[in-house]
Each structure stands twice: as structure tokens, then as C-alpha cells.
């Protein structure tokens, strides 16, 4: 399966934010990581096979450093399909919705 481009908007919280920040900054090469109200706001572009695979890759990397890390993510593909995840679980899929 060819790689697709996804736009990520996520909130990441952890019991040890200082430990996960370097991992986030290393994984998010095309975008921004900002700390706000005790969590990280992430906006980035990433390429991968699927939103599910990218979400799993990101959360697994963060949990290797700190097990008590939570990820609330929206992955929007170039064709306008947005998938929302809470940790590893897909919560909803919608077409044509681009949140701001």
C-alpha cells in the first residue's frame, strides 16, 4: 500500500511531560509541538500507510518512555477523511470535515 499524507492535530498528556517532550519533538519533524495547560498541542504533517498505523507508531513511541501517556488525535488525509482516535482506539470517521 502506498504512503499517504496526513495532517495531525493532537493533544498529548502524560504524568511525565519532560520525558515525552524530546520524543515528540524527534517524531514531529514537519510541524509544531507546544505546551499548554499541562499538555502538548501538536500540529504536524506525517506520511504513512494509514492513520491507524501512524497513530499506533506515535503512541507506542511515547509509551516506551512513559506508560501513563494519553493521545487524543485527529488525522486528516488529503481526500478530506478525518479519523479521531483516543489512545489506540478509533472513535469516529468523517468525510469533508476540517477542524480549525
C-alpha positions, -999 to +999 in steps of 0.1 A: +000+000+000+015+034-010+020+060+017-005+088+022+000+123+037-020+131+068-025+163+088-023+157+125-039+177+153-034+162+187-034+167+224-009+147+244-009+144+282+014+125+304+023+120+340+059+129+330+058+156+303+095+163+305+103+127+295+080+127+264+088+161+250+121+151+234+103+120+218+075+142+204+100+168+190+120+140+174+089+124+158+073+156+147+096+169+120+070+188+099+050+208+124+049+222+159+048+209+195+035+235+220+030+231+257-003+245+270-023+238+302-003+208+312-004+190+279+011+193+245-007+206+214+007+190+183+001+201+147+020+183+120+021+166+086+031+130+085+033+103+059+024+067+064+002+037+053-028+047+073-040+070+101-043+039+124-006+029+117+007+065+123-014+068+155+000+035+168+036+044+159+033+078+177+016+065+209+038+034+211+070+056+210+056+079+237+046+050+259+080+034+257+092+065+276+062+070+299+035+044+302+009+069+315+006+089+283-027+097+266-031+107+230-062+124+215-056+127+178-073+138+146-057+125+114-070+141+082-060+126+048-056+146+016-090+134+004-107+150+034-114+120+056-108+127+093-102+099+118-103+106+155-085+084+180-083+082+218-051+064+225-052+033+202-090+033+197-107+048+166-136+068+179-150+083+147-145+088+110-160+117+090-156+130+054-151+166+044-146+179+080-115+200+085-114+214+121-095+246+128 
